[in-house]
Amino acid sequence: MDSVSDEPTSDDPLICSAKGCRAPAAWVVAWNNPKLHTPERRKTWLACEEHRERLAQFLSVRGFLKDVVPLAQWQAAERSGEG
């Protein structure tokens, strides 16, 4: 039986995490739930220009939002080992 993965590959375009959106991601919305995650842990949602503010606001009112950074900046930090 073949396994199916939802993990993106390097060839897959990064798309917005907003429900139903298929737009290219331009932002990384970093968050964590302090009841579930250690303080240094970061979960991420990807956001297009249109949904960046809405996704960040959703997390902010819950006290989960940690940072919103341009996707290219996040990827550069990941490559350099800073992320």
Secondary structure, 3 states (H helix, E strand, C coil): CCCCCCCCCCCCCCECCCCCCCCECCEEEEECCCCCCCCCCCEEEEECCCCHHHHHHHHHCCCCEEEEEEHHHHHHHHHHCCC
